[in-house]
Amino acid sequence: MSTMTATSARPAGMTKDERFVILASSLGTVFEWYDFYLYGSLAGIIGAQFFSDYPPATRDIFALLAFAAGFLVRPFGAIVFGRVGDIVGRKYTFLVTILIMGLSTFIVGLLPSAKTIGIAAPIILISLRLLQGLALGGEYGGAATYVAEHAPQGKRGYYTSFIQTTATLGLFLSLLVILFTRTFTGEKDFADWGWRIPFLVSVLLLGISVWIRLRLNESPVFQRMKDEGKTSKAPLTEAFATWSNAKIVILALFGLTMGQAVIWYTGQFYALFFLQSILKVDGYTANLLIAWSLLLGTGFFLVFGALSDRIGRKPIILAGCLLGALTLFPIFKMITTNANPALEKAYETVKVQVVADPAGCGDLFNPVGTRVFTAPCDTARAFLAQSSVKYATVPGPAGSPVKVTVNDKDVPYTDAKTSNPAITAAVQAAGYPKPGDAGIVKMSNPFDVFRPQVAATIGLLFILVLYVTMVYGPIAAMLVELFPTRIRYTSMSLPYHIGNGWFGGLLPATAFAITASTGDIYSGLWYPIIFAAITVVVGALFIPETKDVDITKT
């Protein structure tokens, strides 16, 4: 990294052309994220349409696994399209990625269900989902690189922070379109056929994005390098087979994007999951709470991007990771206090135990949801975890039957795979809230935000989003600045998409699996805390500051 030197500052101020570059790059990326998140938002309905030959629980698992497939292939998209971007150019590569994403999404809207074409339906669906993941793997690096290579010296953090808002805005747009369509069609028609409308509408967004991007010129930095015949002939070899660059790729993953990803996915996605699945907040309210926190927090992507131009990228990103690692436990506990106070009280005062022969108790860790538990000890614990009940496993005599106690009183035990009325009644009598309990936070309309319970919950979620903006706002500029122009697209895309596609994308399922296996609703937070802490240490020791780097070097 000793080759990094500052260059003389280019004229400040955003020109009309630079504004168009940012608009075109960001708008297209918003639409790509919109397409990507549509599937996740409608996974339950998609499962019923394309995996209808399976029981409900199994079809939900397959739907979620197909969603996860899009995350898993993102690094491979980064490799494929990163190479093309470093050989052919930035502009044409992210034209290709947006075409693949847009057409894949549009075809999902047209795809016949499993009842019509049988097993071909889920096979085609998963293939389209894989194409979406590959396209997204190539999109982000291209957009970030393209904008950074247009930005004046001293403004790269601010310019690229517009790209950083796109994932949040894409998620927001998908939720708005789904909400509007649901209202227009009604729930029954939406489940039958209306769910296709948000997918079909994407073809309009695709047309706008392609039209705008066709008007763009190639990045001036790349064009000059291409004119001089200095482009890489083998970017994959230079990026990953040359230790001097491969070392930076590895450090960028563990010292930047890994921690950034887990803080981001905790603040936006696991928080939503925590509200709905653990605190039992209704879906309408949970989505509105998250939407308000995103609305209040999104502007801070730009604030921290601009601040990174002044004080550096590294201190802001690592500070966000450190704050997350230190405060996620108290913040999530305060969310419980405000969103479901009865659950918090029961959590502290009600003593629930599963007494069983240790030989009959297995490991409940089940991040992909494919394991089926049959042993009574396991089904009882899994049922309690699914019900957000804190429990302890107590060793019983060898060969003894499973016994569940609530405040030291035995509760009749039956097979608890799906329901156990006796256990449910006992924990509710002891203080655990019933579904729909009046004390659980609830919003009657989108603007019902001034009651103390609602406002406090949004405020806590806003703090989590603030951490997201700290780690994510400056990351694009820093990744661009870490690598030379000739292999920049390839080099920066891989650590970004391994960090965000794997460490981040798998966080919600893994965190809940940890929660289910321990009987503690907060234990899943160890996943982001540990990885964020590792990033703080690696980043502080080995990642150089990059804000003054000359990115025109080949």
Phi, psi and omega per residue, in radians:
M1 nan 0.027 -3.108
S2 -1.185 -0.258 -3.140
T3 -1.331 -0.178 -3.094
M4 -1.283 2.114 3.121
T5 -2.374 2.716 3.109
A6 -1.368 2.631 3.055
T7 -2.026 2.882 3.101
S8 -1.143 2.476 -3.050
A9 -1.200 2.392 3.004
R10 -1.368 2.881 3.139
P11 -1.007 2.364 -3.124
A12 -1.390 2.989 3.124
G13 1.701 2.447 -3.092
M14 -1.610 2.089 3.140
T15 -1.400 2.955 3.112
K16 -1.058 -0.731 3.131
D17 -1.121 -0.703 -3.140
E18 -1.168 -0.666 3.080
R19 -1.085 -0.686 3.135
F20 -1.167 -0.690 3.105
V21 -1.038 -0.807 -3.131
I22 -1.144 -0.783 3.140
L23 -1.059 -0.851 -3.085
A24 -1.120 -0.763 -3.118
S25 -1.186 -0.787 -3.079
S26 -1.217 -0.749 -3.100
L27 -1.081 -0.776 3.103
G28 -1.081 -0.679 -3.128
T29 -1.252 -0.608 3.023
V30 -0.995 -0.800 -3.113
F31 -1.147 -0.623 3.097
E32 -1.129 -0.753 3.102
W33 -1.155 -0.638 3.063
Y34 -0.984 -0.863 3.124
D35 -1.043 -0.752 -3.049
F36 -1.152 -0.709 -3.059
Y37 -1.470 -0.292 3.073
L38 -0.923 -0.791 -3.089
Y39 -1.056 -0.832 -3.114
G40 -1.080 -0.694 -3.124
S41 -1.178 -0.439 -3.072
L42 -2.013 0.386 -3.034
A43 -1.011 -0.681 -3.131
G44 -1.100 -0.794 3.135
I45 -1.193 -0.703 3.121
I46 -1.094 -0.687 3.095
G47 -1.029 -0.737 -3.139
A48 -1.193 -0.532 -3.106
Q49 -1.390 -0.709 -2.955
F50 -1.938 -0.187 3.091
F51 -2.201 0.675 -3.013
S52 -1.228 -0.244 3.140
D53 -1.375 -0.066 -3.077
Y54 -1.945 2.791 3.052
P55 -1.052 2.734 -3.068
P56 -0.919 -0.798 -3.112
A57 -1.106 -0.717 -3.126
T58 -1.191 -0.719 -3.128
R59 -1.140 -0.613 3.088
D60 -1.122 -0.693 3.117
I61 -1.096 -0.811 -3.141
F62 -1.099 -0.682 3.120
A63 -1.092 -0.732 -3.137
L64 -1.240 -0.608 3.093
L65 -1.161 -0.650 3.072
A66 -1.134 -0.639 3.059
F67 -1.103 -0.789 -3.136
A68 -1.117 -0.537 3.141
A69 -1.007 -0.617 3.102
G70 -1.090 -0.592 3.095
F71 -1.286 -0.722 -3.028
L72 -1.138 -0.559 -3.087
V73 -1.565 -0.056 -3.108
R74 -1.001 -0.735 3.104
P75 -1.070 -0.560 3.127
F76 -1.231 -0.630 3.022
G77 -1.103 -0.643 3.108
A78 -1.083 -0.700 -3.135
I79 -1.202 -0.826 -3.082
V80 -1.119 -0.944 -3.044
F81 -1.400 -0.438 3.039
G82 -1.082 -0.742 3.108
R83 -1.078 -0.799 3.135
V84 -1.085 -0.725 -3.120
G85 -1.120 -0.575 3.132
D86 -1.441 -0.307 3.117
I87 -1.713 -0.873 -3.040
V88 -1.559 -0.744 -3.124
G89 2.479 2.812 -3.080
R90 -1.269 -0.806 -3.021
K91 -1.046 -0.891 -3.043
Y92 -1.226 -0.522 -3.138
T93 -1.196 -0.794 -3.122
F94 -1.427 -0.089 2.857
L95 -1.234 -0.735 3.121
V96 -1.136 -0.767 -3.090
T97 -1.117 -0.680 -3.115
I98 -1.255 -0.550 3.061
L99 -1.153 -0.769 3.117
I100 -1.095 -0.818 -3.128
M101 -1.086 -0.863 -3.071
G102 -1.114 -0.768 -3.129
L103 -1.208 -0.639 3.106
S104 -1.099 -0.732 3.139
T105 -1.168 -0.765 -3.139
F106 -1.066 -0.722 -3.121
I107 -1.155 -0.598 3.061
V108 -0.999 -0.684 3.126
G109 -1.148 -0.404 -3.137
L110 -1.721 -0.247 -2.969
L111 -1.150 2.173 3.078
P112 -1.085 2.671 -3.114
S113 -1.347 3.024 3.130
A114 -1.116 -0.492 3.116
K115 -1.154 -0.425 -3.099
T116 -1.607 -0.824 -3.047
I117 -2.088 0.146 3.040
G118 1.227 -2.486 -3.021
I119 -1.156 -0.335 3.102
A120 -1.057 -0.526 -3.097
A121 -1.095 -0.953 3.125
P122 -1.151 -0.550 3.117
I123 -1.128 -0.800 3.126
I124 -1.149 -0.706 3.140
L125 -1.036 -0.844 -3.128
I126 -1.142 -0.644 3.089
S127 -1.089 -0.732 3.108
L128 -1.149 -0.662 3.118
R129 -1.132 -0.680 3.089
L130 -1.126 -0.710 3.088
L131 -1.086 -0.682 3.095
Q132 -1.068 -0.780 3.128
G133 -1.110 -0.723 3.101
L134 -1.092 -0.741 -3.127
A135 -1.124 -0.751 3.138
L136 -1.147 -0.561 3.076
G137 -1.086 -0.498 3.112
G138 -1.646 -0.357 -3.041
E139 -1.243 -0.888 -2.970
Y140 -1.069 -0.839 -3.126
G141 -1.052 -0.668 3.132
G142 -1.154 -0.811 -3.119
A143 -1.139 -0.798 -3.125
A144 -1.113 -0.774 3.132
T145 -1.124 -0.757 -3.107
Y146 -1.064 -0.833 -3.139
V147 -1.152 -0.773 -3.115
A148 -1.076 -0.642 -3.105
E149 -1.346 -0.161 2.996
H150 -1.671 -0.285 -2.990
A151 -1.350 2.517 3.039
P152 -1.230 2.679 3.077
Q153 -0.988 2.365 3.139
G154 1.543 -0.014 -3.134
K155 -2.242 0.102 -3.033
R156 -1.124 -0.661 3.124
G157 -1.078 -0.753 -3.136
Y158 -1.200 -0.806 -3.101
Y159 -1.098 -0.809 -3.085
T160 -1.308 -0.293 3.125
S161 -1.160 -0.357 3.045
F162 -1.138 -0.666 3.059
I163 -1.091 -0.588 -3.076
Q164 -1.223 -0.344 3.098
T165 -1.367 -0.234 -2.922
T166 -1.209 -0.608 3.132
A167 -1.123 -0.760 3.120
T168 -1.153 -0.770 -3.134
L169 -1.171 -0.629 3.094
G170 -1.128 -0.733 3.071
L171 -1.085 -0.772 -3.140
F172 -1.063 -0.779 -3.128
L173 -1.115 -0.728 -3.139
S174 -1.106 -0.712 3.129
L175 -1.140 -0.693 3.141
L176 -1.142 -0.777 -3.125
V177 -1.133 -0.731 3.120
I178 -1.114 -0.779 -3.141
L179 -1.077 -0.762 3.135
F180 -1.116 -0.784 -3.123
T181 -1.133 -0.727 3.117
R182 -1.053 -0.748 -3.139
T183 -1.135 -0.691 -3.078
F184 -1.241 -0.739 -3.040
T185 -1.592 -0.454 -2.970
G186 1.522 2.696 -3.009
E187 -1.096 -0.719 -3.080
K188 -1.145 -0.876 3.136
D189 -1.162 -0.576 3.110
F190 -1.101 -0.759 3.135
A191 -1.164 -0.566 -3.111
D192 -1.354 -0.906 -3.056
W193 -2.487 -0.385 -3.053
G194 -1.132 -0.429 3.129
W195 -1.054 -0.378 -3.120
R196 -1.264 -0.445 -3.034
I197 -1.019 -0.852 3.123
P198 -1.013 -0.573 3.101
F199 -1.244 -0.728 -3.118
L200 -1.219 -0.620 3.109
V201 -1.038 -0.468 -3.088
S202 -1.065 -0.386 3.138
V203 -1.166 -0.525 3.052
L204 -1.181 -0.760 3.097
L205 -1.105 -0.663 3.097
L206 -1.062 -0.814 -3.133
G207 -1.041 -0.769 3.119
I208 -1.096 -0.785 -3.100
S209 -1.104 -0.794 -3.124
V210 -1.132 -0.751 3.131
W211 -1.040 -0.760 3.140
I212 -1.164 -0.767 -3.065
R213 -1.252 -0.466 3.072
L214 -1.136 -0.392 -3.136
R215 -1.445 -0.125 -3.127
L216 -1.399 2.651 2.972
N217 -1.690 2.897 3.094
E218 -1.163 2.685 3.076
S219 -0.957 2.288 -3.108
P220 -1.067 -0.619 -3.140
V221 -1.149 -0.796 3.139
F222 -1.200 -0.716 -3.112
Q223 -1.075 -0.731 3.125
R224 -1.120 -0.738 3.120
M225 -1.112 -0.697 3.137
K226 -1.165 -0.725 3.117
D227 -1.084 -0.551 -3.132
E228 -1.526 0.009 3.115
G229 1.211 0.542 -3.070
K230 -1.875 0.175 3.123
T231 -1.198 2.710 -3.127
S232 -1.298 2.398 3.053
K233 -1.544 -0.363 -3.118
A234 -2.500 1.249 -3.059
P235 -1.076 -0.574 3.131
L236 -1.139 -0.729 3.117
T237 -1.132 -0.808 -3.131
E238 -1.135 -0.641 -3.053
A239 -1.336 -0.700 -2.950
F240 -2.069 -0.306 3.134
A241 -1.729 -0.109 3.078
T242 -1.786 2.032 -2.972
W243 -1.037 -0.640 -3.088
S244 -1.044 -0.608 3.102
N245 -1.580 -0.677 3.135
A246 -1.046 -0.609 3.107
K247 -1.069 -0.711 3.131
I248 -1.200 -0.638 3.082
V249 -1.036 -0.819 -3.126
I250 -1.125 -0.772 3.132
L251 -1.141 -0.647 3.110
A252 -1.093 -0.624 3.115
L253 -1.184 -0.963 -3.025
F254 -1.433 -0.442 -3.100
G255 -1.742 -0.042 3.131
L256 -2.442 -1.227 -2.883
T257 -1.289 -0.477 3.132
M258 -1.109 -0.892 3.121
G259 -1.171 -0.722 3.095
Q260 -1.002 -0.737 -3.081
A261 -1.150 -0.799 -3.073
V262 -1.226 -0.572 3.069
I263 -1.189 -0.732 -3.137
W264 -1.104 -0.885 -3.070
Y265 -1.234 -0.478 3.045
T266 -1.204 -0.778 -3.067
G267 -1.231 -0.525 -3.079
Q268 -1.866 -0.695 -2.987
F269 -1.833 -0.828 3.132
Y270 -1.192 -0.561 3.086
A271 -1.057 -0.725 3.099
L272 -1.138 -0.777 3.117
F273 -1.078 -0.748 -3.127
F274 -1.065 -0.756 3.130
L275 -1.089 -0.817 -3.028
Q276 -1.390 -0.899 -2.970
S277 -1.491 -0.483 -3.085
I278 -1.832 -0.821 3.139
L279 -1.503 -0.117 3.065
K280 1.084 0.584 3.010
V281 -1.339 2.394 -3.109
D282 -1.096 2.657 -3.024
G283 -1.043 -0.678 3.137
Y284 -1.058 -0.867 -3.133
T285 -1.154 -0.774 -3.112
A286 -1.033 -0.777 3.139
N287 -1.153 -0.648 3.099
L288 -1.178 -0.702 3.108
L289 -1.053 -0.804 3.114
I290 -1.142 -0.737 -3.133
A291 -1.042 -0.739 3.124
W292 -1.150 -0.700 3.126
S293 -1.125 -0.660 3.099
L294 -1.191 -0.715 3.139
L295 -1.075 -0.751 3.139
L296 -1.247 -0.547 -2.996
G297 -1.678 -0.326 -2.981
T298 -1.031 -0.646 -3.131
G299 -1.061 -0.361 -3.115
F300 -1.308 -0.266 2.956
F301 -0.987 -0.777 -3.129
L302 -1.231 -0.674 3.132
V303 -1.048 -0.867 -3.094
F304 -1.314 -0.505 3.024
G305 -1.091 -0.798 3.124
A306 -1.182 -0.696 3.133
L307 -1.097 -0.581 -3.141
S308 -1.163 -0.406 3.054
D309 -1.223 -0.381 -3.088
R310 -1.689 -0.822 -3.030
I311 -1.923 -0.103 3.117
G312 1.933 2.684 -3.138
R313 -1.350 -0.773 -2.987
K314 -1.015 -0.858 -3.103
P315 -1.097 -0.575 -3.125
I316 -1.265 -0.811 -3.130
I317 -1.094 -0.828 -3.105
L318 -1.214 -0.562 3.077
A319 -1.128 -0.704 3.092
G320 -1.090 -0.733 3.100
C321 -1.135 -0.732 -3.115
L322 -1.167 -0.783 3.109
L323 -1.053 -0.723 3.097
G324 -1.077 -0.833 -3.116
A325 -1.054 -0.605 -3.080
L326 -1.472 -0.453 -2.941
T327 -2.115 -0.036 -3.116
L328 -1.051 -0.735 3.131
F329 -1.039 -0.963 -3.134
P330 -1.108 -0.596 -3.141
I331 -1.160 -0.800 -3.137
F332 -1.182 -0.569 3.065
K333 -1.169 -0.660 3.092
M334 -1.220 -0.563 3.039
I335 -1.081 -0.740 3.080
T336 -1.082 -0.762 -3.141
T337 -0.966 -0.726 -3.071
N338 -1.525 -0.684 -3.019
A339 -1.435 -0.567 -3.115
N340 -2.606 1.294 -3.053
P341 -1.069 -0.569 3.125
A342 -1.136 -0.652 3.102
L343 -1.124 -0.747 -3.139
E344 -1.062 -0.771 -3.132
K345 -1.106 -0.773 3.132
A346 -1.119 -0.646 -3.117
Y347 -1.057 -0.599 -3.096
E348 -1.544 -0.434 -2.971
T349 -1.969 -0.412 -3.080
V350 -1.601 2.237 -3.110
K351 -1.807 1.971 3.136
V352 -2.052 2.301 -3.131
Q353 -2.290 2.528 2.961
V354 -1.929 1.918 -3.112
V355 -1.710 2.086 -3.049
A356 -2.732 2.714 3.009
D357 -1.071 2.107 -3.117
P358 -0.932 -0.502 -3.138
A359 -1.145 -0.395 -3.125
G360 -1.696 0.097 -3.129
C361 -1.911 2.169 -3.140
G362 -1.827 -2.968 3.106
D363 -1.541 2.268 -3.107
L364 -1.619 0.057 -3.086
F365 -1.116 2.064 -2.965
N366 -2.586 1.094 -2.990
P367 -1.131 -0.510 -3.132
V368 -1.708 0.000 3.016
G369 1.249 0.311 -3.067
T370 -1.686 -0.247 -3.132
R371 -1.358 2.470 3.102
V372 -1.976 2.079 -3.111
F373 -1.556 2.351 -3.128
T374 -2.166 -0.499 -3.135
A375 -1.139 2.359 -3.104
P376 -0.934 -0.691 3.115
C377 -1.050 -0.729 -3.098
D378 -1.267 -0.753 -3.119
T379 -1.154 -0.632 3.120
A380 -1.132 -0.818 -3.121
R381 -1.165 -0.708 3.131
A382 -1.103 -0.676 3.122
F383 -1.133 -0.771 3.126
L384 -1.099 -0.738 3.122
A385 -1.103 -0.742 3.133
Q386 -1.121 -0.465 3.138
S387 -1.575 0.096 -3.128
S388 1.077 0.608 3.118
V389 -1.768 2.231 3.081
K390 -1.325 2.275 -3.112
Y391 -2.419 2.814 3.012
A392 -2.162 2.504 3.088
T393 -1.683 2.137 -3.078
V394 -1.989 2.227 3.140
P395 -1.088 2.331 3.062
G396 -1.930 3.027 3.124
P397 -1.041 2.612 3.120
A398 -1.004 2.281 3.115
G399 1.395 -0.009 -3.104
S400 -1.332 2.617 3.104
P401 -1.250 2.829 3.131
V402 -1.238 2.432 3.113
K403 -2.308 2.340 3.078
V404 -1.921 2.272 3.091
T405 -2.106 2.490 3.058
V406 -2.142 2.003 -3.037
N407 0.901 0.783 3.069
D408 1.214 0.192 3.060
K409 -1.832 2.269 -3.136
D410 -1.142 2.456 3.092
V411 -2.061 2.292 3.121
P412 -0.962 2.260 -3.079
Y413 -1.835 2.269 2.955
T414 -2.217 3.066 3.141
D415 -0.993 2.056 -3.006
A416 -1.846 0.513 -3.116
K417 -1.066 -0.767 -3.081
T418 -2.038 -0.659 3.130
S419 -2.732 2.678 3.041
N420 -2.600 1.616 -3.044
P421 -0.974 -0.618 -3.099
A422 -1.152 -0.782 3.115
I423 -1.151 -0.775 3.131
T424 -1.022 -0.808 -3.134
A425 -1.116 -0.672 -3.099
A426 -1.179 -0.786 -3.118
V427 -1.230 -0.580 3.104
Q428 -1.235 -0.656 3.080
A429 -1.132 -0.531 3.139
A430 -1.380 -0.276 3.093
G431 2.408 -0.200 3.105
Y432 -1.205 2.400 -3.075
P433 -1.275 2.628 3.037
K434 -1.417 2.757 3.037
P435 -0.990 2.378 -3.139
G436 1.376 0.192 3.120
D437 -0.911 2.444 -3.061
A438 -1.084 -0.382 -3.120
G439 -1.415 -0.233 3.133
I440 -1.283 2.384 -3.101
V441 -0.999 2.392 -3.111
K442 -2.600 2.352 3.095
M443 -1.882 2.278 -3.113
S444 -1.471 -0.384 3.113
N445 -2.771 2.930 -3.067
P446 -1.048 -0.370 -3.084
F447 -1.860 0.262 3.096
D448 -1.463 1.200 -2.978
V449 -2.055 0.021 -2.984
F450 -1.719 -0.143 3.045
R451 -1.239 2.476 -3.035
P452 -0.945 -0.717 -3.114
Q453 -1.097 -0.774 -3.139
V454 -1.203 -0.820 -3.096
A455 -1.073 -0.720 -3.138
A456 -1.138 -0.718 3.135
T457 -1.129 -0.781 3.095
I458 -1.074 -0.697 3.132
G459 -1.057 -0.739 3.111
L460 -1.169 -0.727 3.093
L461 -1.128 -0.608 3.092
F462 -1.086 -0.668 3.104
I463 -1.071 -0.730 3.095
L464 -1.085 -0.723 3.104
V465 -1.146 -0.609 3.093
L466 -1.058 -0.727 3.055
Y467 -1.063 -0.707 3.117
V468 -1.015 -0.792 -3.106
T469 -1.183 -0.538 3.109
M470 -1.158 -0.792 -3.067
V471 -1.406 -0.491 -2.997
Y472 -1.714 -0.534 -3.105
G473 -0.977 -0.851 -3.093
P474 -1.563 -0.068 -2.919
I475 -1.175 -0.636 -3.106
A476 -1.095 -0.820 -3.141
A477 -1.061 -0.719 -3.088
M478 -1.176 -0.720 3.121
L479 -1.136 -0.719 3.092
V480 -1.032 -0.754 -3.045
E481 -1.305 -0.309 -3.126
L482 -1.293 -0.361 -2.956
F483 -2.188 2.614 3.127
P484 -1.233 2.725 -3.027
T485 -0.998 -0.704 -2.996
R486 -1.135 -0.433 3.128
I487 -2.294 0.414 -3.035
R488 -1.159 -0.840 -3.081
Y489 -1.022 -0.832 -3.129
T490 -1.140 -0.830 -2.999
S491 -1.177 -0.774 -3.049
M492 -1.342 -0.501 -3.048
S493 -1.197 -0.668 -3.046
L494 -1.152 -0.935 3.132
P495 -1.092 -0.575 3.125
Y496 -1.105 -0.816 -3.035
H497 -1.442 -0.417 2.960
I498 -1.198 -0.788 3.133
G499 -1.054 -0.880 -3.037
N500 -1.495 -0.600 -3.131
G501 -1.351 -0.644 -3.074
W502 -1.750 -1.093 -3.126
F503 -1.099 -0.696 -3.132
G504 -1.451 -0.881 -3.037
G505 -1.092 -0.523 -3.130
L506 -1.604 0.024 -3.056
L507 -1.095 -0.886 -3.062
P508 -0.996 -0.807 -3.114
A509 -1.170 -0.718 -3.114
T510 -1.209 -0.736 -3.138
A511 -1.088 -0.731 3.121
F512 -1.199 -0.602 3.097
A513 -1.093 -0.660 3.078
I514 -1.132 -0.765 3.108
T515 -1.029 -0.824 -3.114
A516 -1.125 -0.593 -3.066
S517 -1.427 -0.259 -3.096
T518 -1.918 -0.343 -3.079
G519 1.347 0.313 -3.134
D520 -2.177 2.072 -3.042
I521 -1.164 -0.264 -3.128
Y522 -1.744 -0.159 -3.008
S523 -1.146 -0.451 3.105
G524 -1.084 -0.340 3.139
L525 -1.209 -0.289 3.074
W526 -1.066 -0.501 3.125
Y527 -1.024 -1.038 3.135
P528 -1.190 -0.579 -3.095
I529 -1.111 -0.804 -3.110
I530 -1.134 -0.805 -3.106
F531 -1.215 -0.611 3.081
A532 -1.153 -0.689 3.135
A533 -1.148 -0.692 3.084
I534 -1.053 -0.755 3.133
T535 -1.089 -0.681 3.112
V536 -1.040 -0.791 -3.102
V537 -1.192 -0.889 -3.103
V538 -1.121 -0.767 -3.133
G539 -1.102 -0.750 -3.119
A540 -1.135 -0.631 -3.058
L541 -1.485 -0.598 -2.902
F542 -2.159 -0.276 -3.098
I543 -1.587 2.201 3.118
P544 -1.412 2.743 2.980
E545 -1.267 2.506 -3.004
T546 -2.206 -0.010 -2.951
K547 -1.075 -0.406 -3.123
D548 -1.803 0.262 -3.108
V549 -1.217 2.536 3.017
D550 -1.536 1.843 -3.057
I551 -1.497 0.055 3.127
T552 -1.443 -0.158 -3.121
K553 -1.234 2.453 -3.114
T554 -1.447 nan nan
